[in-house]
Amino acid sequence: MAAQLLGVTLTEASVAGVRRFAVELTRRAARQTAAESRDAFADVPRFLRLKLALLGGAFRRSAWQIVGLVIASLYGLGLTVALVVGLVAARFVPQTDIVRDIVILVGSIVAIGFLLLPLVFGVDDTLDPRKFALFGIPRTRLSVGLAAGSLLSVPPAVLTLCALATVVTWAYGFWTVLLALVSAALVVITCTLAGRVATAVAAFLLDTRRSRELTGVIGVLLVLAISPLVLYFSQVDWSGQGVALLGSFADALRFTPVGAMWAVPADAALGHGGAAVLELLIALATVVVLWLGWRALVSVMLVTPGRSGDAKVYAGLGWFSRMPGTAWGAVAARSLTYWARDARYWVSLIVIPIIPVLILGALSVVHAIPAHYLALLPLPIMALFLGWGVHNDVAYDGTAIWLHIVSGTTGLADRVGRLVPVLVLGIPLIVIGTIVSASIYGDARAALPLLGVSACELLVGLGLSSVTSALFPYPVPRPGDSPFAQPQNVGAISALVQGFSLTIIVVLAAPSIVFGVLGVFVGAAWFWPAFWLGLLVGAAAVVAGVAGGAAIFNRRGPQMLEAAVKAA
């Protein structure tokens, strides 16, 4: 009996000890959590200074890059001012319900953009959590600091100003102003966290080259899929059914995570108090979910190394065994290999047929050109962009251009070899496109101006590209990066080269285009001048361009290598 009593006493003591230990452990965890929460914002000033230093570093580059940054900043400032002025002016619009629908719809699109753009197109994340893995910063403090640092960039800054402008838009009383301030804070926090979560997820999903290439294709397909929706909206009678359509979209979005934060002050201003409370709860829950997701992703990224894709093994010499064993043949084989395997090339090829689809869709909607003549437009448009698309071809080589320089490859061999992939694609495109377009148009004689104009645009583009790619190479996405990633050190030179080269192609092809138009609307006798003039101008341009580009390549080899090293 005594032994049994002793056993019971010992058991009760053990249970009591376990309970005391559990209570003490819980108290310690609570104190640690409270302390961590108090210190969560301790590193925010440090991360803000780091982000400012990174932004300041952008202005320590070449003069052209600084000019480009200034121009982009002025453009962004002008857009921001226009948006803020529009939101302030909306306060004085009598149709408050229409303003509410527009704000909810546009705001939801902005929130979706913060979430989807990093996933589809990828971003260059200067505040990647993995860069701070060795500093021993607690995950909560690191999560808060990185999120706060992300506010010091152009999209969040523009969003913050626009969100604050909505306070004026809904300034109908004390409570609406208060809700508008809370809503503005929720908008900035939600979109910033959504961007950070999307960027972190993209860091996992887009960590290999193949995944980045796949998302690039998906981005192009999304643009193509959205175009019918844009065309649909362009056909809506906005003076009649457009208002009802806006209202239906806004009502569908206001109870979603992307639209609730924008709808809170709007519905409060219209007297829908119950709906505003529900939307506020949805917006708060969205912030909590995004914060927990961002904090969890930071924890995972701190202990997870980057993935590396499996190397693909190729058998044989590929194009090198099919091309002539000459200098230009080797350059052509290398270029063909790039065009077949490098996503930066074949994603641009996917875009080329999409451009005429969008242009024709817009023209058909506004009825600017009779449908009978639209069949003559796709081929010249594709030929134009195919020839123009290689105006910066040398930059895609990167530092590998040194192989051409140290091996003594002549500029003529380099220029001629780079033309081969475009001609391999362009000649069949022009022949087949001419047959199809003339058949749809219904007059075989229309094949003459189609051949002349398309050949002229392609050849002029190739000749001009032979010069510009050697004389003005500018940074492009690095090999393995997303084809849509924008290099940080791109300056105004890129916009100038792109605009200049495209304009020159159109100007030199203009006589052939004019004769072709005269043949369509005046008489078929003008088709022959369009054909011959297009071929002569194109042939002269490509010969002169290759000769000039070869001379520039021979003279500027070291400068091109220097530009490639700076862009890397």
Summary of the structure (lengths in Angstrom):
residues: 568
radius of gyration: 30.4
end to end distance: 84.7
largest distance: 124.0
contacts: 1806
relative contact order: 0.08
helix: 81%
strand: 0%
